[in-house]
Amino acid sequence: MNSINKWMIISVILLLIVIGLGAIHLVGTSEPVVKKKQLPVKDPQSPIELAQEIKKLAEKGHVYGIPPISIGTPKQKVIEKLGPSEGNLYKAKNVLFRYDSKNRICSITYEHRYGDDYIMIPKRYKKVLMADIKQVLGEPTYTEGNMYVEHYYQLNNYYVTFTTGGLEDQSGLLALRVSSKECESFGKGL
């Protein structure tokens, strides 16, 4: 063999070894070659931040945990997103939807009890006290009840009702309802 053929054979063998080692390295690597930098998502933690979250969502007719459904969403869109409903009330993801005469959502409720069903507010809101709500929203427009007390607020075009286990500001939230004027009997008198 002449020397040029020897160098060609050695070069081809070396090239195949390099390609093989590169392939083994790529297959054995579980991480992508290019890493995307992920920004941390800030989740509200303090009761005041959670009360601010409730306010911000309620001002737009929303509640936590069920986007893109809000006050005014047609019943057909709810069915498309979450499945069929049961009459005017829709129990899904621990939320009750009430529909108006035009078959649009007029009330969204996280409630401690509905008939024989227990529907719980999201865990994130269990540490929120009525004192925190009052610090963010001020005094309620109207309050009624003894053992279970409903505290009513008007935010923009919506009404928000917080149910607590008593009149004390240290009472925790048992229920949360966001509703439109058409659906809330409290709001009709304002």
C-alpha positions in Angstrom: 0.0 0.0 0.0 1.2 3.4 -0.7 1.4 6.0 2.0 -1.5 8.1 0.6 -3.9 5.2 0.9 -2.7 4.5 4.5 -3.3 8.1 5.5 -6.8 8.0 3.9 -7.7 4.8 5.7 -6.4 6.2 9.0 -8.2 9.5 8.4 -11.5 7.7 7.6 -11.2 5.5 10.7 -10.4 8.5 12.9 -13.4 10.4 11.4 -15.7 7.4 12.1 -14.4 7.2 15.7 -15.0 11.0 16.2 -18.5 10.8 14.7 -19.3 7.7 16.7 -18.1 9.3 20.0 -20.2 12.4 19.2 -23.3 10.3 18.5 -22.8 8.4 21.8 -22.4 11.7 23.6 -25.6 13.2 22.1 -27.7 10.1 22.8 -26.4 9.8 26.4 -27.1 13.5 27.1 -30.5 14.0 28.7 -30.4 17.8 28.7 -31.1 19.8 25.5 -28.1 21.5 23.9 -29.8 24.9 24.2 -31.3 25.6 27.6 -34.1 28.2 27.8 -33.9 30.5 30.8 -37.2 30.2 32.8 -38.4 33.1 34.7 -39.7 32.4 38.1 -43.5 32.7 38.5 -44.5 34.6 41.6 -47.4 32.9 43.3 -49.1 35.1 45.9 -48.3 33.8 49.3 -49.4 36.3 52.0 -53.1 36.6 52.9 -53.0 40.3 51.7 -51.6 39.3 48.3 -54.3 36.6 48.0 -57.0 39.2 48.9 -55.5 41.5 46.2 -55.7 38.5 43.8 -59.3 37.9 44.6 -60.1 41.6 44.1 -58.2 41.9 40.8 -60.0 38.8 39.4 -63.4 39.8 40.7 -63.2 43.2 39.1 -63.1 41.4 35.8 -65.8 38.8 36.6 -63.3 36.0 37.1 -62.3 33.6 40.0 -59.1 31.7 40.5 -58.7 28.3 38.8 -61.1 28.3 35.9 -59.9 30.5 33.1 -61.1 31.4 30.5 -64.6 31.2 32.0 -66.0 34.3 33.6 -69.2 36.2 34.2 -71.0 36.5 30.8 -69.5 33.4 29.3 -72.2 31.6 27.2 -73.4 28.2 28.5 -72.3 26.5 25.3 -68.7 27.6 25.8 -68.8 26.3 29.3 -70.0 22.9 28.0 -67.3 22.9 25.3 -64.6 23.6 27.9 -65.9 21.5 30.9 -68.6 19.2 29.6 -72.4 19.1 30.0 -74.1 21.0 32.8 -76.9 20.1 35.2 -79.7 22.6 34.9 -78.8 26.2 35.7 -76.0 25.1 38.1 -72.7 23.6 37.0 -70.5 21.8 39.5 -67.0 21.5 38.2 -63.6 22.0 39.8 -65.5 22.8 43.0 -67.2 25.7 41.4 -70.9 26.4 40.9 -72.0 28.3 37.9 -75.5 30.0 37.7 -76.9 31.1 34.4 -79.1 34.0 33.6 -82.2 34.0 31.3 -79.9 34.4 28.2 -77.9 31.3 29.2 -74.8 33.2 30.2 -72.9 32.7 33.5 -74.1 35.3 36.0 -72.6 33.8 39.2 -69.5 31.8 40.0 -69.3 30.4 43.5 -66.8 28.6 45.7 -69.1 27.5 48.5 -68.7 25.5 51.6 -71.9 23.6 51.1 -74.5 23.2 48.3 -77.2 20.8 49.2 -75.6 17.5 50.1 -72.4 18.4 48.2 -69.5 20.2 49.8 -67.6 22.5 47.5 -64.5 23.9 49.0 -62.8 27.2 48.2 -59.3 26.8 46.8 -56.7 25.8 49.4 -54.7 29.0 48.7 -57.6 31.0 50.1 -58.0 29.1 53.4 -55.4 31.3 55.1 -57.2 34.5 54.1 -59.2 36.1 57.0 -62.0 38.6 56.7 -59.5 41.1 58.2 -57.3 40.7 55.1 -60.3 41.2 52.8 -61.2 44.4 54.7 -57.7 45.7 54.5 -57.8 45.4 50.7 -61.5 46.1 50.0 -62.5 48.2 53.0 -65.7 47.6 54.9 -68.4 45.6 53.2 -71.3 47.4 51.7 -73.7 45.1 53.5 -73.3 42.2 56.0 -76.0 39.7 57.1 -76.1 36.5 59.2 -75.0 35.2 62.6 -73.4 31.8 62.4 -72.5 32.1 58.7 -72.0 35.7 57.8 -72.1 37.1 54.2 -70.1 40.2 53.5 -71.1 41.9 50.3 -69.0 44.2 48.1 -69.4 45.9 44.7 -66.4 45.9 42.5 -66.8 47.6 39.1 -69.9 45.9 37.5 -69.7 42.8 39.7 -70.7 41.8 43.2 -68.4 39.8 45.5 -69.7 37.9 48.5 -67.5 36.4 51.1 -69.0 33.9 53.6 -67.3 33.5 57.0 -68.0 31.5 60.1 -68.9 34.6 62.2 -68.7 38.3 62.5 -65.2 38.5 63.8 -62.5 39.8 61.5 -60.4 36.8 62.3 -62.9 34.4 60.7 -61.6 32.6 57.7 -63.3 32.3 54.3 -65.8 29.5 53.8 -67.3 30.7 50.5 -66.6 33.2 47.7 -69.1 34.3 45.0 -68.6 36.7 42.1 -71.8 37.7 40.3 -73.4 40.1 37.9 -76.2 42.5 38.7 -78.7 40.3 36.9 -77.9 37.3 39.2 -77.4 39.0 42.6 -80.5 40.0 44.6 -78.3 42.1 46.9 -77.1 44.2 44.0 -80.6 45.1 42.8 -81.2 47.4 45.7 -78.1 49.5 45.1 
